């Protein structure tokens, strides 16, 4: 067989092993990630229905809201005496409640929010919230379901596997389709296979986007990507809140709403000067923070500034922030999104597009449709396999095709393949270890076949 034919056979066998057989093994994880992603994309409507008694502030048509300091004073009346106010989110519109986020010494790792009607000062209830931006319980549940299947830290292996293989399977599927199309082969395909291919081609950009942004958001690959950004000075800028100008870590994390917030103020709640909330709100507006959604973080330490950050993640994004020395009422630092490094801005846009908020309802519909399309594409091809094939048969065929793939390659192709896999360990380590597992499965199945042959 000519060298050109060997080259072609090696790549054809490799594409089939990856897209068909690895796809069979990985598809359930991608299906779960896609379906839970769809549920997460619907959280705005779910939350508005589920938490309307907390979020909606009923009032008379001509009523005027009370000062923010008065609203916070009312919140203090219903909070535990050992509570520490972590942040305040003023009402974002005329029909919204103000959220006062706090932590209690008796429950140091649990953040709560009390919802205050700005007009009547009624406390409309309390909910446990999550992360530095106070995500509500339903969104928290669906987020953790999507990220880790409620299994904790190591549950994130599933979502990282899904994200890393999604892009690989999408590209190998595209290459297979393109090669067969160029060869003008007459291939008899089932109706479900044709639909699978059509969905894959239509939603290819979405598949690649979810894969890339999912990896930036993941635990192990995401940490490596963050390190690469750091090497190229692409970190997200940080606010300087330490008035003594010492080192600190108040980084604006684009994934902040998905991290638990465990740090809280050291002093008692009574140490806060509530008038500062009114004053810093005015200072924020005077310094160009015009978004409807703001978050104020107070400080009870004389050497640390208060901060205000915009929280509008819909285009055009408004996430500017300022740090204010409340002793002098002077702005000591300011961050503007337009001045962020390109990688930081791309990360912010990617995160908001991934969760369906960047372009509002259009983004949300696209997110839900893409997620459902991924589910349908998998089911169209997966259900027939489950009906007509057995797991043992699939493993045997997988092992045989991997051996055939490896035997059909030249030394250069084998070394190149191993080198690429090895280098990818430093970028997507979970993907690398999954490849090692597949190789181990192939080896075990081969040993099993040899053992059976000896017995016969």
C-alpha positions, 0 to 999 in steps of 0.5 A: 500500500502506498504511503499516501494511502496509509496516511489517508487510512490512518486519519480515516480510522482515527476520525471514526474511532473518535467521532463514533466510538469515543462519541458513544462513551462521552455522549451521555455526559454531553447530553446531561450538560446540554439538558441542564444548561437548557434548564439553567437558561430558563432560570430568569422566568423560573425565578420571576415566578418562584420568587415574585413575593420577594422580588416585586415591590408593590406600592401606590402609583405616586409613592416615592422610595425611601432613602437607601439608608432608611431601607437598610435600617429597616433590614437591620431591624429583622436581622440577627444581632450578630449579622454583618452586612456584606453588600446592598443591591438597591432596587433596580427599577420602580417595582423591585425590592432592595436586597441586603446581603448579610452573613451571621457569625453563627453560620459563617459560610452561609450568606442570606438576603433580606428583601426590603420594599423601598416604599413601604419598608416591608421586609418581604422575606429572606432567602439563602443566596450564593456567591459574591453577587447573591445568586438566588437558590433556584439558580444556584441549584441549577448552576451546581447541577449543570457544573457538578451534578450536585456531587461537589468538587470532583463532580466538575470532572463530568462537565469538563469532560463534556466541554473538552470532548464536545469541540473535538466531536464537533470538529471530527464530525465536520471533517468526516462529512467534508471528506466524504462529500469531497470524495463524492461517495454514495453512502446509504444513511438512515434518516436519523443519521441524516438529521444528526448530521444536519443538526451538527452542521447548523449548530456547529458554531454553537457547539464550538462556542460552548466547548471553548467557553465551557473550558474557560469556566472549568476547574482544571482547564480553566485554571490553566487558561487563567494562567496563560492569560496571566503570562500575557498580562490579560488578567481582569483588573482589580480594584484597589481598596486598601487605603494603605496601598498594600497588596490585596485581592479584590479581583473582579471575577467574571465567574464570581456569581458561581463562587461561594463568598465566605469573607465577611466584615469583622466588626459588628453591624452597628459600626456601619454608618448607614448614611454612607450608603446614600452618599456612596450611591450619589458618588457612584452616579457622579462618577459615571456608574449609571447602570440600573443594577448596582452592588455596594460593598461596605467596609467597617475597617478604617483602612479599607475603601467601600466599593460600588460595582455595576452589574448589568451583563446585558449588551452593552455591558456595564461592569465599571466599579469604583472604590471610595474612601468614606472618610474623605468621600474621595474616589481612590480607584476606578475600573472601566470595562473599556480599559480591560485587556482584550482577553478579560473583555472576551472572557466577560462577554463569553461568560455572559453569552454562555449563560444566555444574558448578553443579548437578553431574550434573543440570547436566551432563546438561542441558548435554549434552542442550541441546548435542545438541538444538542440533546436531539442530535445525540438521541437521534444517533444514540437510541438506535445504537442502544437498541441494536448494539450491546455495551460489550459489543461496542467495547470490542469494536472500539478496541478493534478499531483503535488497534486498526487505527494504530497499526495503519499509521506510520512512525511519524504519524504515531509520534505526532499523535502522542506528542499532541496528546502529551502537550494537551495535558498542559491545557486540558488535563481532564481530557488527557486523562480520559484518553489514558482511560480509553487506552487502558480500556482498549488494552484490557479488552485486548487482553480479554480477547487474547485470554478467551482465544487461549481458552478456545 
